[in-house]
Amino acid sequence: MIVLLLVTKNEGTLLRENLRHHLNNGFDRIAVADNCSTDTTREIANEFKDAVVWRSFDNFHARQTVRHEMLHSLDDGRGDVAWAGIADTDEFFWPSEPLRDILDRATPSTVAINFGAKLFLPTAVDPQVGSLIERRRYRTSGGGSPLHTSYVAGKTVYRAEWLMSIPTDHWCARHEHLCMDAPTDRVATGPDIVNHYMIQDEDQFVEKVVRLIEWAKPPKGMKAQIKWRTTPKRMRPLPHWTEPWKKVWWGVYQSDGIQGIRSYYRNSYVVPADDVARHVSDGNLTYDDGLAIARSQVQP
């Protein structure tokens, strides 16, 4: 059995797309770790009956532990789970051949396969109708593109036996991409098969920026903790390892609030119509409508 371990929060519409997509593209069951959504996330997970299991948790920093516990629960000591992928709601595995065939070719010593991801951006020339997947047609050319504002580490599918051998409370900052405890000589590199739709619309961009502070853990020491608790979330600093573009977004929020974030999205994040062709010509953007067309041919 191939399972997907998914973390989500208030992304119900996209979650339904994600669950339907992955259950039709190689995954047998999906575990949804829900960080206290206030929308219809639970009801959407229940639509898929036994194929999807749902669990709510309140501490964002516990997401790795929750995923791990859900994996153990799915396997229940029977060894039924052969592989386990890790993803967020906005990430879609879309291989050009059956995922099982790719995994079956892995050598017995391989404990994980890291698949490259492709970041799709909103542009002013996107179609105005259809699902998010149908509307997004342009992606960055890769991590070297000046338009790329996401990770470059890819997403990983682990051999479940190895992943479950790690302690449940194990923590790794890059676990979602590639666990640092995985022996490098036993990790294979797969094709770029992950479509990443990080920003869905203006409202979701606002929510994403406002929630950036959730990545910061309270400091150690009584005085530092008191200062932390008495400082409004908006005025707290992001972790030092935060990517530069997220620091820019956070700075906009700190100085100009919600309206500043909305203005930034419209005027800076969305690629203007006049710039799309230039960015394609310069190699910064790539037109990629494969999944968009495939999704448009599927009944809602």
RANOR-V978895 format. One record per helix or strand. SS is the DSSP state (H for helix, E for strand). FROM is the first residue (numbers start at 1). TO is the last residue. If there is no record, write none. Layout:
BEGIN
[[SS | FROM | TO] [SS | FROM | TO]]
END
This chain:
BEGIN
[[E | 2 | 8] [H | 12 | 23] [E | 29 | 34] [H | 41 | 46] [H | 49 | 51] [E | 52 | 56] [H | 60 | 75] [E | 83 | 88] [E | 91 | 93] [H | 99 | 104] [E | 112 | 120] [E | 123 | 123] [H | 132 | 135] [E | 138 | 140] [E | 155 | 159] [H | 160 | 165] [H | 184 | 186] [E | 187 | 196] [H | 202 | 215] [H | 222 | 230] [H | 233 | 235] [H | 244 | 269] [E | 271 | 271] [H | 273 | 282] [E | 285 | 287] [H | 290 | 296]]
END
